[in-house]
Amino acid sequence: MNEYEMSKSKFLKIYANIPIPLRVEIVAVIDDESLSWAACRGEIENNTKRAPKILDQLKHIGVL
């Protein structure tokens, strides 16, 4: 498993434990766009081109 896949797996485990009402909270800003937990999940699950940026930012701020 490469680093991207490990980070993706960590994110999904963390996301599963976030209370549903908090999933609308902003957790990352990518390309001047604020992303909620739910938006990040969609990007990461679909392996978009922004997904690696999101995971890197979440690592940088200590979420992952």
Secondary structure as UniProt FT lines:
FT   HELIX           3..16
FT   HELIX           20..24
FT   STRAND          26..30
FT   TURN            31..32
FT   STRAND          33..36
FT   HELIX           37..45
FT   TURN            46..47
FT   TURN            49..50
FT   HELIX           51..60
FT   TURN            61..62
//
